[in-house]
Each structure stands twice: as C-alpha cells, then as structure tokens.
Amino acid sequence: NPGLKLTQARVDALEKWKQNPWDFLTGTDPDTGEAIIKTLDQRNKKNPLQPFPKHLDYVHYLIDWLEGEQYGCVEKWSQMYVTTSITLWTLWRTLTHQSHKVLLSKHKEDEAIQILREKMMEPWGNMPDWLKWQWPLRNKPSNKVECSSSKSHVLGLPENAAAADARGQTYQVGLVDEAEYQESLMGILSAMLPRAGQVFWWSTPSTGGAGVTTFKSYLA
C-alpha cells in the first residue's frame, strides 16, 4: 500500500517522536504537513477535528510535569484539555515504551471505557495510516488498549476493582480521573502509591464526599 510507505523523513520523524511526548503531540507528517494528533472540539461546529492545542503554554507545562514528576494531583475546570492531555501522554507512553503498563481508575467501568475510546482510540484512529501501521493499537476487551509492537497496555477499571488490581500488580503509571468523585480514593491511592512508578490524580471540584476529603488533603 503506497499510503504506508516510510520515507526517510518519516523515519526521522518517528525517531524524534519516540524521544519526547510534546514533539509527538504537536508533530506533523513531514510528507503532507498534517498534524498527526487531532482532538475533537465539540464547540467547533464547522471543523470539530482540530490539531492538538500546542499554543496553550499551560498544556506544554502539564506534559513536561507528567514526564518529570513521580506523584501529583490537579484540580481543574472542564474544557481545559487536562484529561485529554493526560490520556494522550498515556497514548505516547503506550506506543513508544516497551512493556509499559498503565492503570486508569474511574468511578464506573463504562466511564473508563469511554475515556479510552474517545480520548485515546479516536485520536489514534485519526493518525496517518502509515503511522498506525508502525504503532498498531487494539481495543479488545473494551476496557483495555494494547499496542502489539511495544507489548504495552492501558487498563481501565471502576474504582473498587482498580484498588484491588493495584494491590496485586505493579504498574508504571497509575491514573485516577475525577478523583474527587471516587469514594474509594484513599484506598486507590494507598494501593497505587507504593507499587506504581508514577501516580497522578485529577478532578473537577465536587461539593463533598470521601473522595473530596482525600483529594483536598493531598492538594494542601
């Protein structure tokens, strides 16, 4: 298939993208000039598929922060690209790091499946065909995203199952999305922090609950 052809410029780009997540997220196909990562902006009715927002300095800072820190939490507002950026950073890790395992905790498994589908599989699906051929992904079962070439995966679980799984296995990265809404947040973090190489949890503000108390204590 001519569309899968690897020119020297594409080979060089692949090597560059493997080294740095920001270069990957903001990269363009050297043969066509098109952005390799596109996200869905539901507020843009005419052109909802947009390149990753490299003009947002705080997003660049967030990606550097994820690479440089072992643990951290973020309280944020909606539409700030925080969940999108963290999920796409996870995509980069999954595609480029060998035998890399990530555990994603959500309140319900359906929510974890939705994150993996909309914020990981769909951007991958919009990548150029030649790049998908080099970095293949599969989404079966629906709560798992796996890269066959790197033998890495992301597993999405509801909060109770995530806490149990984190105690039983070692992960490179543990992620907790909408952490203030997870009643088992203390148990999840207690399981993840000793065993995962990196742990990040983030959330929009909630009005109350066990998750809020735990989150605020770490944020303080």
N, C-alpha and C positions, 0 to 999 in steps of 0.2 A: 504494500500500500504506500504510494508516494507521500501521503499525509503523515506517515510515521517516520519519514526519513530524518536521520540525525546528521545535520550539517555540522561542520567544525564549530561554528558559532553557537549552536545549540549544545554541543558537548561542553564547551567552555562555560556556557550559562548554567548548565546542570551542576558543574563543579562549584561555581560561585554560590548557587542557591543552597547547596548542601552545607555550606560553612556558616551561614548567617540567616536567621529567620526573617529579619527585616528585608534583606535582599530578595528572599523568596516571596514574601507577601507583596512586595512592590515591584516584582520583576516583570519584564515584558519579553515576549517571544522575539528573539533577535532577528528572525526572518520575516515576521509580519508586523512587529511593533505593538501587538495587542497585549493587554495586561493578562498575566496568567492566572491571577486570583481576582474573581469578581464576586461581589456580595449583593444580596437583594435588598434594595432600599424601597420599602413599601410606600413611602411618602412620595416617591417619584413615579407618577402615573405614566409618563411618556417613555422613560428609559429606566425601568426599575433595576436592571442589572448594571451595576457600577463597579469600577475598579476599587480595590482596597483603598481606604482613605489615608493615603500617605501624607496628606497636607496637615493632618492633625498631630501636632507635636506631642500631646499627652499620650497618644496611642503608641508613638515611637518609644516614648519613655516606658510605657507599660510593657512592651515587648522586651526591651533591654532589662527591665526589672525582673521579668519572669525568668530570663536567662541567668541573671546574676544572684538571685536570692534563693534561699532554701525554703523559707516559710513566709507566708504573708496573707493579709486579708484586705479586701477593698469594699467599702460601702459606696454605692454608686446610684445614679439615676438611670432610668430607661433611656434608650436611644443614644447611649454613649459609646457603643461598639466594644464594651468591656467583655461581655460573654462571647461575642463574635471573635474578638481579637484573641482571647484565651483559647477558644476552640480551634482557631486557625493556627495558632502557635503549636497546639497539640497535634494538629494535622502535619505540620512540618516535622515535628519530632518523630511521628509515626512513619513518615515516608523516608526519613533520612538517617534514623538511628537504628542500629541493629538490636533486635530482641528487646525492644523498649516497650514497657507496659504502663498503661495509664488507667486509673480507676476514677470514673466520674459518678458522683452521688447526686441524685435529685430526690425530691420528695416522693415522687411516684415513678415507676419504671417507664410509663408512657411518656413522661416528660423527658427522661433521659434519651429515649428513642427519638423523640422529636428534635432534640438538640443535635444528636449525631446525624440525623437525616438532613436537617435544614442548614446547619452551620458547618458541617464537615463534608458530607457526601455530595450535596448540591454544588458547593464551590469546586470540589474535585471534579464533578461531572462537567463543569463549565471550563475546565482547563483544556488546552490544546490536546488533540488526540495523541500526538507523539509523546507528550509529557505523561499522559495517563498510561500509555504503553510502557514507559520506563518505570512509572511508580503506580502499579495497579492496586486498587482497593476493592474489598468486598464487604458487604453489609449483611451477612448472614451468620448467626441469627440477627434479628433487627436491633438488638441492644449491644452489638459488637461491630466495630470497624477494624478490619485487619488488612495489613499490607503484606502480600506474599513475598515480595522481593526483600524486604527488611526483616520479615518474621516478627513484626511489631503489631500491637493492637491497643485499642481503647475499649474498655468495657463500661457500659452504663447500667447502674443498678439503683433501686429505691433505697432510701436511707438505712433501713434496718438491715437489708441484705448487704449494703455497702460496708457497714460497720463490721459485720461478720466476715465478709470476704477480705477486708483489710487486715483482720487479725490472722487470717490463715495464709496469706500470701505476701510477698514483697513486691512492691511496685516502684517504678522510677518516679512516678508523679501521681499524687492524689489530688483530686479536684472536687470541690463542693459548690455547686451552683445554687443561688438563692438560699444561702446558708441560714439566714435569719428565720426562714420558714420551715426549717427542718428541726423537729422536736428532738431528734437524736443527735444533734450536732456535737454535743460533748462526747458521746460515745464514738462517733465517727472520727473526730479529731484524736481522741485518745488511742484509737486503733491505728490511724494513719501516721501520726507524727513519729512514733518510734521506728516504723518499718519502711516508710517511703522516703526516697531521696529528696523530693520536694513536695510540699503541700501548699495549695492555695485555695482560699475560700472567699467568696464574694457574694454580695446581695444588694438588692434594693431595700430600703428601710421597711421594717414591719412594726406594727404597733405593740406587740407583746408576744410572750411565749418563751419556752425554754431555749429555743434557738437564739432569740434576741439577747437574752442574758449572757449566754456563752459568747456570742459574737461581740457584744459591746465590751466584755471583759478583755478580750484579745485586742480589740481596736484601741482600747485605752492604754 
